């Protein structure tokens, strides 16, 4: 595994990153900014790296990455042909072998007023280290099935609490089959390559033997493409973005597909408030809700709620989720 992370960096930089790569299992992010301290998110805490690549909490010892090093890293990530990666760069990220995703920021060049032509003078990178935790969905599987049938499920989570990790393992187990239901064909629209970690179109994560993936495709468009071309029994997406995504999910459900999705939020009521004015009948789609958060300081399942429980609590104005939260289990 540590070779995955080391291969991100040019050969000349690998001795510096060796100690970080050894801790790959516990690394969430590596933040790089030109002429600013290197910051690593390790076991949920921020640390600097010193000039020898050691973890330190002392700013005075922090190593700052220079412009030439950043440029060399970008060239290496793009296989020394940035033009071949223009489509990904304009979206603000590049997915690399191992499923890791490198977020990019710098000077934006616009094609039109609302579309990006490219990003140049890249001075900021966020390496999000891919983790697959097989078994992460074990706790929720009994809840999302009823008499062998998968329920339409929504995972709600603040950032950094494991929603993509949970969704990825749900997809794998739904696809391969599990103790609660037979394997089903799953269509995944992976707009930012975070679920499958696809590299050159090939998933780097195990998402099951009956899973078909549309990588780097807008979710609403991708769901319609999958429905027409692959006839999935389940549609899965990460991070519902807005009304168009919701409409596509409703259409998928109306075509007979089950749907599994995630959304940012602190509880089901955030989702209800967001879409309450969209003219959709709320009871027609999601049948169960899984809420993630920090459990004893670690990301995990806080609450699993049936649709009737969610809307009853919403209607009576009971939004105090912390008071209702359970013990949960760690998912990332």
N, C-alpha and C positions, 0 to 999 in steps of 0.2 A: 504493500500500500504506500509506503513512504516514497517509492520510486515515482508514483503518480505525481505527487506534488513537486518533487525535485525536477522532473522533466519539464515543468512549466518554465524553468529558469535556464538561461544560457549557461553553458559549461563553466564559463569564467566566474559565475555567481554561485555555483552550487555549494561550494564549501561554506559560504556565508549562511545558506538556507538549510544546511544539513540538520541542525538541531531542531529547527522548526518542523522539518519533514518527519523527524522521528515522532513528533507529537501530533501527526496529522489527524489521528482519531479524535483528538480533543480540540482541534482548531476549527473555528467557525469562519473567521474572516481574516484577511491580511490587507491592511489599508496602506497604500503607497501614494505619496504626494511629493512632487519634485521639491527638493531642498527642504523637506519637512521630515520629522521623525517617522520611522517605520513603526506601525502599530499592529499588533497581532491580538485578535480576540481568541483567548485560550481559556477553555472551561468557563465561558461566560464572562470573563474579566479581561480588561485591556492591559496589555503589557507592551513596553518598548523593546526593541532589539538593540543591543550595543554593537560596537564595531566588530566583535567576534561572532555575532549571531546569537548571543545569549539573551535570555529573557531578563528584563529588569523593569522595576517600577520607578526608576530614577530618570527624570527628564534630562538631567545633566549628562547622563551616560548614553542617551539615545543616539542611534546612528541615523543620519539623514541621507536619503537616497538622492544621488545626483541626476542631472538631466541626461547625461550619456548612459547611465545605467538603466534609467526608465525607457529611453529610446531603444536600447539593446533588448530589453525585456519584451517590449511591444513587437519588435521585429521578429524575435524568436517565437512568440505566441502566434504570429501571423505567418510563420514559416518563411520569413524574409521576403514576403510578397503581400504587403498590406492591401494592395489593390484587389487581390483575390478575396479579401475579407470585407470589402466595402459594404456589402449588404448587411453584414452583422454589425460593423462599426457604426453605421448610421442609426442602428437601433440602440446603440449604447452598450453593447456587450459582445464578447466573443466566448463561445463555449469550446473547451479544449478537451483533449483526451483525458479520460477519468471522470468526465462529467462535471468538472469544475467550471465555474463561470467567472469571467473577468469583466467586471463593469468598467466602463471608460467614460471620462469626462474631460472636456477641454473647450476649444473654440468651435462652436457650431456654425456650419455653412448651410444656409437654407436654400432649398430648391425652389420652393414657393413659400408663401407666408406661413403656411401651416405644415410644411413637410421638410424633413432634414435631408440634405444632400450627402453630407458627411460630417465627421468630427475630426478636426486637425489640431495640431499642437497639443496632443494628449498629455496632460500633466497630472492626472489623477486616475488611480486604478483601485478597484475593490475586488480582491480575489475571494470569491465565496467557495469554500471548500465543500465538495459534495460528500454527503454521508448517506449510506443506505443501512437502515437498521431493520433487518428481517425479523418479523415478529412484533414490530411496533403496533400493528393493528389488532393483535390477538385479543386485547381487552374489549375492543369495540365491536368485533364481529358478531357476537351473540345479539347485540343490540340492533344492528343494521339489517338483520335477516328476520323474517317472519315466515314460519312454515316453509323454509327453503327458498323464499322469494326475497330478493334484495329490495330494501326500501330506498326511496329517493332521499339522499342524505346530504346535509350541509355541515361542513366543518367551519367553525368560527374561531378566530384566533388573533391576538395581537401579534405584531411582528416578532420573530425570533422564538416562538413557542412550539415549533415543530409541526405546523400544519402540512407542509409539503412532505415531510418525512412520513407522517401518518397517511396522507393520501397515497403516496407512492406504494406503501406496503399494502394498503387496501386494494389498490389496483392489481398488484401482484397476486394477492390471495383470491380476489374475485375472479381473475383470469384463470389461474391454475385450478381453482376449486379449493374448498376447505370443509371443515366439519359441519358447516351450517348451510352450504349450498354448492351445487355443481359448478364447474368452471363455465364461464360465459365469455363471449367475445366482447372486448372492451376497446372503445375508440378514445384515444387520448389526444387532445389538442394542447400541445406544449408550446405556448407562445414564446416563452423566454428560455426554453430548454432546461427548465429547472426540475421537472418531474423525472424525465428519463435521462437527462444529461446527454442528449444525443450529440455525437461528434461525427461529422460528415454523413448525417442521416441515420447513424446506427446508435441505438440506445446504449449508454454505458452502464446504466442501472438495470437490474432485473425487474421488469414490469409484467412478467408472466408470458406464457406461451400462446395465449389467445389474444394478445394485445396488439393493436395497430396504432401507429403514432403519426400525427401530422406535426412536424417540428417547425418552429419559427413562423407559425401561421396565426393571424388574429383569431381569437377564440370564436366569435360569432360566425365568421366565414368558415372556419375549420369545422365547426360542428355540422354545418349544412353540407360541406363536402364529404365528411365521413358518413353522414346519413345516406347520401346518394350513392357513394361508391363502395362502402364497406359493410353496411347494414349491421352496425354494432348493437348488441343487446344492452350495453351500458356505455354512456358517455361520461367522461371524466375531464374536468378542467380545474386549474388552480387560479384562484383569485378572480372572482366575478368582478368585472370592472364597472359595469353600468347597465343601462336599460337594454342595450342591444344584446349583451350576453344573456340577460334574463329572458329575453324574447326567444333567443335561440334555444335555451334550455327548455322553455315551455314547448317549443316546437318539437324538440327531440322527444320529450315525454309524450306529446300527443301522437308521435309516430310509433310509440310502443317501447322506446328505450328507457331504461332506468337511468337516473342521473346522480352523479356524485360530484360535489363541488366544494370549494373553499371560498372564504371571504374574510377580509380583515375586520376585526371588531372585538369588543369586550364581552358580548353576549348576544343572544338571538334578537333582542330588542333593537340593537343597532341595525341589523338586517331589515327588520320589519319597518322601522322608521325610514330607512333609506328608500325602500320601494313601495311605501304605503300609498303614494300619490301616482303610481304608474298605471293605474287602471287594471291591475291584474288581481284575480281572486287569489288571495294568499294561501288558502287551504288547498289549492289544486296541485302544488308542486312538492315541496319538501315535507317528508313524513317524520323525519327525526333530525335532531340537531346535536352535534358534538362540540362542546366548548372547551378550548384549550387555554391554558394560562400557566402561571408559576405555581407549582405544588411543592411546598417546603423548599422554595428557592430554585427549583428545577422545572423546566418545561414539562407539561404533562396534561392529562385529561382532567378537567375540573368537574364537568357535568355532562351527562347524556340525558336528553330530554325528548319526549314524544311531542308531536305537533300540538295536541290538545293542551298539554301542560304549558307549552310555550305561550300560546295565544291567550290562555286563561290568565296567566300571570301578567301578560302585557295589558290585557283589558282592565285588570284591576289596579294597574299602575305599580306593580311590584317589580322594580328594576334593580333591586339590591342583590346583584349576583353573588357578591362575596359571601353574603349571609346564607345563600343557597348552595354554595359550592361544596363538592365532596372531596374525597381523598385523592383519587386519580392515580395515574402512573406516568412515569417519564417516557416521552416518545422521541426525544432528540438529545 
